[in-house]
Amino acid sequence: MRKAFVSSILILFAIVAAHAQVFEEIRTDLRGVMQPVSTWIDAAHNGKLDAVVNGDYYVGNNHHIISQLSKYKESERYITMKSIFPALYRGAVAVADYDGDGDDDIIMTGINTNNQLMIKLFRSNGPFNYTTINEMMTPVTDGSIEWGDYDNDEDLDLLITGREFNNKLSTRIYRNDGGFFSETEVGLPGVYNGVARWGDFDNDKDLDILITGDVGEKPFTAVYKNNNGSYEKLIQTFIPLRRSDAAWGDLDTDGDLDFIISGEDAEGYPICVAYNNESKTFFRQIALNVRPLKGCTIDLGDFDADDDLDLLMTGESLERPYTLVYRNNLSYDFEDMVAGLPGVNSGDALWGDYDQDGDLDILLTGLTICYEFIGTIYRNTIDPPQQTDDEDIFINAPMPQTDYGPFYYYVWSSCYCDPSGGDNIGYHLYISNIHLQNRRYELNYKFNDLLLKAVPNWGDTDRGFRTNNGHETKAQAAVSREELIESYKHTGFKVHYLNW
C-alpha cells in the first residue's frame, strides 16, 4: 500500500513531512539574515554556484551586518569563506560577465556597517579573486540592480532604482562603453520598496522597462517602451503596487514576454496578478490562483525541467509570511507545490542550479514569524534525465494523491481580521473536523461555504485561500490536526471549529 503523505502545516515552522520532499535542506554554516543582499555566483570558476549572503540580524538588542561568501563543496555542503565583499543590507545585487572575459562579475549596493549608502563593482580576476572598480555611480537602498544591453552594442549596461542618501528616488541607466560607465538621462520615475526590470516585450531587439514600487506615499506600476534608447510610457494603466516585485517571463510559452507582479495596493491589501502580452502595446490582466504577497520577492525558473516557467515567491499575506513554489501548468494555471519551505518576510528566494544536475535549487534568506533568521540552501531532488512521460516526478512531494485515495482530510484557513466586520482585529484560525474525501476538493467547497457564512467579510481578509492535508488513516489526520491547532493557539490565535 502506498505510504501516507502526512504533513502538518504550522504557523511557526516549516512543513514537516514524513517522506522526502522536492526540496531538501543541505548542510551550510551560513548565518541567517534579513533584508538581504544575496545572490548565486560562480566565484570558484568551476561551473558550480557559490552563494553571497549579505544582510543584517540581531542578537538580543544588538544589531549586526554581515557579509558571507559560501563555497560549494562536494557531498552536498557549503563552507563559508572569508568574504571579500562589503557587509551590506537593504540593498540589491546583480551578477554578470560585464567585461566579456567569461567569468562572473558582481555589483552590489546598500547600507554598510557605518550606516552609509555604498555601491561597489567587483571584476573577477580568477577563482575568489576580485578587483574593486571605482565607478561614479549613485548608491541606493530599497530598490534593484539589473544588467542588460539596452543600447545593443554587445556589452552590458546597468539599470538601478531605489532611494538615494538624500531620500531622492531615482531610476538611472549607466551605459557601458568598453568597461567604463556613464549615466544616460532617460527621465524614468524613481521608486523605493520596488524594482525596475528590463525585458523586450515587443520583440524589437531592445530592452523595455517595467517599474513598480512606491513613488512617494503612492503605489506605482508602469511599462516603458524603448524607442531607440529613449523610453516612452505605455498608455495602458496597470494595478499600482508598492512593497512589490515583478518579473518578465514567457508564462504561456507563446514566444513573447508576459509579466507577473505582486505587492501592496493603496489600501494595504496584497495583490498578485499576471499580465498576458496580447500585442506590442497591450497586456491583458490575468487573475491567478496564487497567494498574493506584499513586501515580496518573485523569481521565475523552470524547476521541474518541463520547459515552462515556475514561480518562487516570498513575502507577507495579511496573517503571516510565506515562501511558496508554484508549478506552471500553462494557461496561467499555477499549482502550489506545498514545498515545505520556511515562510519569510524581509527576505529573498532565488532559483539556481548550484550542483549543475539540470534542475533548479533554492537560496533562501529572511525572517520567520517566530523571529528566526534564515540563510540556507535547498536542493531540488527531482532528477530530470530519469523522467519518463508516465512518471510522476512529484511522487515524493507532500501532496495528496487522490487517484490512490480516498484520503482523510481536515480543511483550515486563518486570518488577521475581525470576523464580525468591526475594528476588533485579531488572529483567527478556522478549522474543520475530519472527513473521508471521495471527490477532489468536495470538502474544500463545503468548508468554503460554511466559512463565508460564518465570516461574511472573509473576502476582505485573506482573500479566501484554503489549504487541506490528505492522510491515509483518520488517526494520522487527527494527530496532524491537533498539532496544527496547538501551534496556532501557542501564537495567540483564537480557534474556531467549522464542523459538519
C-alpha positions in Angstrom: 0.0 0.0 0.0 1.2 3.5 -0.8 2.7 5.2 2.3 0.6 8.1 3.6 1.6 11.7 2.9 1.5 13.0 6.4 2.1 16.7 6.9 1.4 19.4 9.4 1.3 23.0 8.2 2.4 25.1 11.2 2.2 28.8 11.7 5.6 28.9 13.4 7.5 26.2 11.5 8.1 24.9 8.0 6.0 21.9 6.7 7.4 18.7 8.2 6.6 15.7 6.0 7.1 12.1 6.9 8.7 11.4 3.5 11.1 13.1 1.2 10.1 16.4 -0.3 11.0 18.0 -3.6 13.3 20.5 -1.8 15.7 19.2 0.9 17.9 21.5 3.1 21.6 20.9 2.6 24.5 21.5 5.1 25.8 25.0 5.3 27.3 27.2 8.0 25.6 30.3 6.8 24.2 32.7 9.4 20.6 33.7 8.7 19.9 37.3 7.8 17.0 39.5 6.9 16.9 42.5 4.4 19.5 40.5 2.3 21.8 41.5 -0.5 22.2 37.9 -1.7 22.9 36.1 -4.9 24.3 33.0 -6.6 27.8 33.4 -8.2 30.4 31.1 -9.7 33.2 32.6 -7.7 35.3 29.3 -7.9 35.2 29.3 -11.7 34.3 25.6 -11.6 30.8 25.7 -13.1 29.1 25.2 -9.7 27.3 28.0 -7.9 28.6 29.6 -4.7 26.5 31.9 -2.5 26.9 35.5 -1.5 24.7 36.2 1.5 24.8 39.7 3.0 22.3 41.1 5.4 21.5 42.1 9.0 20.5 40.2 12.1 20.0 40.8 15.8 21.5 39.1 18.9 19.4 40.4 21.7 19.2 44.1 21.1 22.5 44.2 19.2 22.3 44.9 15.5 24.8 43.2 13.2 25.5 43.5 9.5 27.4 40.6 7.8 28.9 39.6 4.5 29.2 35.9 3.7 30.7 34.1 0.8 29.9 30.4 0.9 31.8 27.9 -1.4 30.1 24.8 -2.8 31.9 21.6 -1.7 31.2 18.0 -2.7 28.8 15.8 -0.7 26.1 18.5 -0.8 27.5 21.0 1.5 28.7 24.6 1.6 31.6 26.1 3.5 31.7 29.8 4.4 34.9 31.6 3.5 36.3 35.0 4.4 34.2 37.3 2.4 35.9 39.8 0.0 32.7 41.8 -0.3 31.4 44.6 2.0 28.7 43.9 4.6 25.5 45.4 3.3 21.8 45.2 3.9 18.6 46.8 2.4 20.2 46.8 -1.0 20.5 44.9 -4.2 23.0 42.9 -6.2 23.5 41.6 -9.8 25.9 39.2 -11.3 27.0 39.1 -15.0 30.1 39.0 -17.2 30.1 42.7 -17.9 33.7 42.7 -19.4 33.2 39.7 -21.6 36.1 37.6 -20.3 34.0 34.6 -19.4 33.6 34.9 -15.6 31.1 36.3 -13.1 31.5 39.9 -12.1 29.2 41.4 -9.4 27.8 44.8 -8.4 26.1 45.5 -5.1 24.6 48.4 -3.3 23.0 49.0 0.1 23.7 50.3 3.6 27.1 49.4 5.2 28.3 49.0 8.7 28.8 52.8 9.0 25.2 53.4 8.2 26.2 54.9 4.9 25.0 54.1 1.4 27.5 52.3 -0.8 27.8 50.9 -4.3 30.7 48.7 -5.4 31.5 46.9 -8.7 33.8 43.9 -8.5 35.6 42.5 -11.5 36.6 38.8 -11.4 40.3 38.0 -11.9 40.1 34.3 -11.2 38.8 32.0 -8.5 37.7 34.0 -5.5 39.8 36.9 -6.7 38.1 40.3 -7.4 39.2 43.8 -8.1 37.1 46.8 -7.0 36.3 49.0 -9.9 35.9 52.6 -8.9 33.0 53.9 -11.0 31.0 57.1 -10.3 27.6 55.6 -9.6 24.9 56.7 -7.1 24.2 54.1 -4.4 20.6 53.3 -3.4 18.7 51.4 -0.9 15.3 49.5 -1.1 15.5 49.1 -4.8 17.0 46.9 -7.5 20.0 46.5 -9.9 19.9 44.7 -13.3 22.4 44.1 -16.1 21.2 44.3 -19.7 22.4 45.5 -23.1 19.8 48.3 -23.6 21.7 50.0 -26.5 22.6 46.8 -28.4 26.3 47.5 -28.5 27.1 44.0 -27.2 28.1 45.0 -23.7 26.1 45.1 -20.5 24.7 48.3 -19.1 23.1 48.8 -15.7 19.6 49.7 -14.6 19.4 50.9 -11.0 16.4 52.1 -9.0 15.9 53.0 -5.3 16.2 55.7 -2.7 19.4 57.8 -2.5 21.2 59.3 0.5 19.1 62.4 0.4 15.9 60.4 0.1 15.6 61.3 -3.6 14.0 58.5 -5.6 15.8 57.7 -8.9 15.9 55.2 -11.7 19.2 55.5 -13.6 20.7 53.8 -16.6 24.5 53.6 -16.7 25.8 52.9 -20.2 28.9 50.6 -20.5 31.4 51.8 -23.0 34.4 49.5 -23.1 34.2 48.8 -19.3 33.6 52.5 -18.4 30.2 53.5 -17.2 28.4 56.9 -17.8 24.9 57.9 -16.8 22.3 58.2 -19.5 19.4 60.6 -18.9 16.2 58.8 -19.7 13.7 60.6 -17.4 12.3 57.5 -15.7 10.5 57.8 -12.3 12.3 56.5 -9.2 10.8 54.1 -6.8 11.6 52.5 -3.5 10.4 49.3 -2.0 10.1 48.2 -5.6 12.0 47.3 -8.7 12.9 48.2 -12.3 13.1 45.2 -14.6 14.4 45.0 -18.2 12.6 42.9 -20.8 12.0 43.0 -24.6 8.2 42.7 -24.5 7.6 43.8 -28.1 10.3 41.6 -29.7 12.0 44.5 -31.4 15.5 43.5 -30.1 15.8 46.3 -27.5 15.1 46.3 -23.8 11.9 47.9 -22.4 11.4 48.6 -18.7 8.8 47.6 -16.1 8.8 49.7 -13.0 6.8 49.1 -9.8 7.0 50.4 -6.2 6.4 53.5 -4.1 6.9 56.8 -5.9 6.4 58.8 -2.6 3.5 57.7 -0.5 1.8 56.3 -3.5 2.0 52.9 -5.3 3.0 52.8 -8.9 3.3 50.4 -11.8 4.1 51.2 -15.5 5.8 49.8 -18.6 8.1 51.9 -20.7 8.9 51.1 -24.3 12.4 51.5 -25.6 12.4 53.8 -28.7 16.0 53.9 -29.9 17.4 54.5 -26.5 14.7 56.8 -25.1 11.7 55.5 -23.1 8.1 56.1 -23.7 5.4 55.1 -21.1 2.6 52.9 -22.4 -0.8 54.4 -22.3 -2.2 51.3 -20.6 -2.7 51.5 -16.9 -1.6 48.7 -14.6 -2.5 48.0 -10.9 -0.3 50.3 -8.9 1.6 48.5 -6.2 4.2 49.2 -3.6 6.3 46.9 -1.4 6.3 45.0 -4.7 8.3 42.8 -7.0 7.8 41.8 -10.7 9.3 39.5 -13.2 9.2 39.3 -17.0 8.8 35.8 -18.5 7.0 33.9 -21.2 4.4 32.5 -18.9 2.3 30.9 -21.6 5.2 29.8 -23.9 3.8 31.7 -26.9 7.1 33.4 -27.7 6.7 36.8 -26.1 7.2 38.3 -22.6 4.4 38.5 -20.1 4.9 39.6 -16.5 3.8 38.7 -13.0 3.6 41.2 -10.2 2.8 41.1 -6.5 2.7 43.7 -3.8 0.5 46.0 -1.7 -2.2 48.2 -3.1 -3.1 51.7 -1.9 -5.4 50.2 0.9 -2.6 47.9 2.1 -4.1 44.6 0.7 -1.8 42.2 -1.1 -2.4 41.6 -4.8 -0.8 39.2 -7.2 -1.7 39.3 -10.9 -0.2 38.4 -14.3 -0.3 40.4 -17.5 -0.5 38.4 -20.7 1.2 40.0 -23.7 -1.5 40.4 -26.3 0.3 42.7 -28.7 3.2 45.2 -28.9 1.1 47.8 -27.0 -1.4 45.9 -24.8 -1.4 43.4 -21.9 -4.4 41.5 -20.6 -4.8 41.2 -16.9 -5.0 37.6 -15.6 -6.3 36.6 -12.2 -4.1 33.9 -10.7 -4.7 31.1 -8.2 -1.6 32.4 -6.4 -1.5 33.7 -2.9 -0.9 37.5 -3.1 2.0 38.7 -1.0 3.4 42.1 -0.2 6.9 43.0 0.8 7.6 40.3 -1.6 10.2 38.8 -3.9 9.5 36.9 -7.2 11.7 34.6 -9.2 10.8 32.7 -12.3 12.6 29.5 -13.4 11.9 26.0 -14.7 12.5 24.0 -11.5 10.9 20.8 -12.9 12.6 20.9 -16.3 9.4 20.7 -18.3 10.2 23.8 -20.4 7.9 26.3 -18.8 8.5 28.9 -16.1 7.6 28.1 -12.5 7.2 30.6 -9.7 9.1 31.1 -6.5 7.9 33.8 -4.0 8.5 35.1 -0.5 6.6 37.8 1.4 3.7 38.5 3.7 0.0 37.9 3.5 -2.3 39.6 5.9 -1.6 37.0 8.6 1.9 35.6 8.2 5.0 35.3 5.9 5.2 32.6 3.2 7.8 31.0 0.9 5.9 29.5 -2.0 6.7 27.3 -5.0 4.1 27.2 -7.8 4.4 24.7 -10.7 3.3 26.2 -14.1 0.6 24.0 -15.7 0.2 26.6 -18.5 -2.9 28.6 -19.3 -1.9 30.7 -16.2 -2.7 27.7 -14.0 -0.2 27.7 -11.2 -0.2 24.7 -8.8 1.0 25.2 -5.2 3.7 22.6 -4.6 3.4 22.8 -0.8 7.1 22.9 -0.8 7.6 22.9 2.9 10.0 25.9 2.9 10.0 28.3 6.0 7.9 31.4 5.3 10.0 34.6 5.5 9.5 38.3 5.3 12.2 40.9 4.7 13.9 38.1 2.7 14.6 36.6 -0.7 14.4 33.3 -2.5 16.4 32.7 -5.7 16.4 29.8 -8.2 19.9 28.5 -9.2 21.2 25.1 -10.2 24.1 25.1 -7.8 25.2 21.5 -8.5 24.6 21.6 -12.3 22.4 18.5 -12.3 19.8 20.0 -14.6 17.2 21.2 -12.0 16.9 24.4 -10.0 17.7 24.7 -6.3 16.9 27.5 -3.9 18.9 30.0 -1.9 16.6 31.3 0.9 17.1 34.2 3.3 14.8 36.2 5.6 13.0 36.4 8.9 10.3 33.9 10.0 7.2 34.7 12.1 9.0 33.4 15.2 12.0 35.7 14.6 14.3 33.1 13.3 16.9 34.4 10.8 17.1 32.2 7.8 20.1 31.7 5.5 20.1 28.3 3.8 20.1 26.3 0.6 17.6 23.7 -0.6 18.5 21.0 -3.1 16.0 20.1 -5.8 15.6 16.3 -5.5 14.0 15.9 -9.0 16.2 14.1 -11.4 15.1 15.3 -14.9 17.2 12.8 -17.0 15.3 9.9 -15.4 11.9 11.4 -16.1 9.6 9.5 -18.4 6.2 10.5 -19.9 4.2 8.4 -17.5 6.3 9.1 -14.4 5.0 11.4 -11.7 8.1 13.5 -10.9 6.4 14.9 -7.8 5.7 11.4 -6.3 7.8 12.3 -3.2 6.1 15.7 -2.7 3.8 16.1 0.3 0.7 16.4 -2.0 -2.5 14.4 -1.6 -2.8 12.0 -4.5 -6.5 11.4 -5.0 -6.0 8.6 -7.5 -4.6 6.5 -4.7 -7.3 7.6 -2.2 -9.7 8.4 -0.9 -7.8 10.1 2.0 -8.9 11.7 5.2 -8.8 15.4 5.3 -9.3 18.4 7.5 -9.6 21.9 6.0 -8.3 25.1 7.5 -7.6 28.7 6.9 -6.5 31.7 9.0 -6.8 35.5 9.0 -5.8 38.7 10.7 -9.2 40.2 10.8 -12.3 41.0 12.8 -14.8 38.2 11.9 -17.7 40.5 13.0 -16.7 43.1 10.5 -15.7 45.7 13.1 -12.4 47.1 14.2 -11.5 44.5 16.8 -8.9 42.9 14.6 -7.0 39.8 15.8 -5.6 36.5 14.7 -8.2 33.7 14.0 -8.0 30.1 12.8 -10.9 28.3 11.2 -10.7 24.5 11.0 -13.0 21.7 10.1 -13.4 18.2 11.6 -12.0 15.2 9.7 -13.7 13.6 6.7 -13.1 11.0 4.1 -13.0 12.7 0.8 -14.4 10.8 -2.2 -14.3 13.6 -4.8 -11.5 16.0 -5.2 -12.0 19.3 -3.4 -15.5 18.4 -2.2 -14.5 19.1 1.4 -13.0 22.5 0.4 -16.2 23.5 -1.2 -18.2 22.6 1.9 -15.7 24.4 4.2 -15.7 27.5 2.0 -19.5 27.6 2.1 -19.5 27.4 5.9 -16.6 29.9 6.3 -18.3 32.5 4.2 -21.5 32.1 6.2 -19.6 32.4 9.5 -17.4 35.3 8.3 -19.2 37.4 5.7 -16.3 39.8 5.3 -13.8 37.0 4.6 -13.1 38.4 1.1 -11.6 41.4 2.8 -9.3 39.4 5.0 -7.0 36.8 3.4 -8.8 36.7 0.0 -10.2 33.2 0.6 -7.2 30.9 0.3 -7.7 27.5 2.0 -5.4 24.5 2.4 -6.1 20.9 3.1 -4.0 17.9 4.1 -4.5 14.3 3.0 -3.9 11.3 5.3 -4.3 7.6 4.8 -5.9 7.0 8.2 -8.2 9.0 10.4 -5.8 8.7 13.3 -3.0 10.2 11.3 -5.2 13.1 10.3 -6.3 13.6 13.9 -2.6 13.9 15.1 -1.8 16.4 12.4 -4.9 18.4 13.1 -4.2 18.6 16.8 -0.6 19.7 16.1 -1.9 22.5 13.8 -4.4 23.7 16.4 -1.8 23.7 19.2 0.7 25.6 17.1 -1.8 28.4 16.3 -3.0 28.6 19.9 0.6 28.9 21.0 1.0 32.0 18.9 -2.2 33.7 20.2 -4.7 32.6 17.5 -8.4 32.2 18.5 -9.6 28.8 17.1 -13.0 28.4 15.5 -14.4 25.0 14.6 -16.4 24.6 11.5 -17.8 21.1 11.9 -20.3 19.2 9.8 
